[in-house]
Amino acid sequence: MEVDTPARRPVYAARNALNAGQLKDGIVRRSLARGDDEPVRDWLCNHFYRHLVGNFEPVRQLLTLDDARTVLGAEPLPAWLLQRFDETGQGDDQGAAPLVWIDPGQPRVLALEARLVEFLSSRQGTALQGKLERINCPQALQLWEQEHARIQLRLGQGWRQSQPAALRPAVSCASHTLFELRPDSALLRAEMAFESYVMRHCLGQFANHQRLSGGYGQHYAEGVEHGRLRVFSLRDAQGQPHITISLIVRKDGALTVDQVKGKQNRPPVARYYQDLLQCLDALGTDDHSPDDCIAIGIVRTPSGWRLLEAVSDAADQTRLVARYPQLFRRLQAPKPMVQWLVAARQPELVAQGQGQGQVGAVSYATRHLSAQGAIDGHYSTEGIAWVGMSHELAAQIKAGQGRDS
């Protein structure tokens, strides 16, 4: 299943990451939690780590000592960092490699890692398995894309009928049924191949079409067969798939939504959203909202899965924005508590959203982020718009010419 590709270079660029140790620790922790084989973990700690430090975007550029203090918070400044800046806190070494800070938990990092784990796992049992260290991260990503392009060309070859014995009804909706692909069925892989043929994604794309083994299909099939993954298909009354859902099974039994794909790895069609919400609620997943769901405006709240437009409870909004600040601008009517929360953590988001039912006190608190002048065609002072006041009248008032005689 496909995810967005960050910009990349063919080699690892010279760049310093202030939180390089945190990045590597996160890679190791997630790899151990997944149970990756040691060669896969070693590759990630080498090539993926170097790709993050040198090539990954987006990053935060640290141009001054104040920038570094902001991202480090209460952590002490290392001696080498102090030597990098002059007495004014500006960069002192013009020839030094750029200094950046990378959010280790941002969705793009995790999505890129998932893509690479999929690629590395599909090498098992191939001639490339013992040569992984010769392949750098940009090359691996290029191979992944080339293979998925070939998958698209091969999709038109052959047809597999759906295997009802490999399906277990999970949720009944108004016009669709959510089926789970049974991990204990001898026809599991054949059903995965059917799902991929109709949906045009790599879930059931096996390197050997006759034996249904190898390739990306092997990676996903083993995940289902060994209980690490559960796969569901939302189908209509004629048995045609419309959405494929994969869930990660945690060690404690908790279920995390991994991917939610429409046809050709595109977002699901909007007319299926209500059935999708019903199914996700019935599956009893944890509070994680994957990128696939966020992209179409569907999120997990304490009250269940909801469309963003329907998240109106103050507590739900607060928890949601605390975890996904970028969603603040997509809330139709953010509550005052949410506005204050965002103003404290990412005030620029509040400044960009002025005029959207914003509390006056929040507007005043973030006034320094707003340019003086017009907001939505009205004159403003300290970020507060004066409806009906022209620039000419405002200029007269400033000049003392607008007083009553």
Summary of the structure (lengths in Angstrom):
residues: 405
radius of gyration: 25.7
end to end distance: 72.8
largest distance: 94.1
contacts: 1183
relative contact order: 0.07
helix: 46%
strand: 16%
